């Protein structure tokens, strides 16, 4: 591993996921993990779709960054996880330099 990649991996916890700077301690599947909602790349949004049930259910999407190896195994696409008491379905997972980028969605009323 190159020195640059080693430095990025180290800074994942000391800078980007630093609880005193950017990240928050969030409970993910019952485990407290340094994490950060990304509202700059993709704000928590609702996709408009016709609800065939007529109950007014919408699909909400979000991006969450978590520190890799912080106590939660890397989730897989289509797996359900609970973040701060809300159930989400994992759509996509990207791993980069010690940080996991999770694309999530959930149904809300």
C-alpha positions, 0 to 999 in steps of 0.5 A, a space after each residue: 500500500 502506498 504512503 498516500 493511501 496509508 495516510 488517507 486510511 489513517 485520516 479517515 478516523 482522525 480527520 473525516 470521522 473525527 467526532 469533535 470535527 465532522 462525524 456524529 456517534 450514530 447507533 447502527 444495528 445497535 452499535 455506536 459508530 462514527 458516521 456522517 449523513 451526506 446532505 451535500 452530494 445527495 440530500 435526504 430526498 423523496 422520490 416521487 412515485 405513484 403509490 398504488 396502495 393509495 396510503 401516501 407512502 413515499 420512498 426516501 433516499 439518503 447517503 451515509 458515510 461510516 468508518 470502516 471497521 468500527 464495529 459494524 460489518 460492511 452491509 451488503 446491497 438489499 440488506 436492511 440496517 437500522 440507523 438511529 432507530 429507522 430501518 433502511 434498505 442498503 442500495 449500494 456500498 462503496 469502500 474507499 480508504 477506510 470509509 464506507 459510503 452507503 446509499 440507503 432508502 426507506 419507505 415513509 408515510 
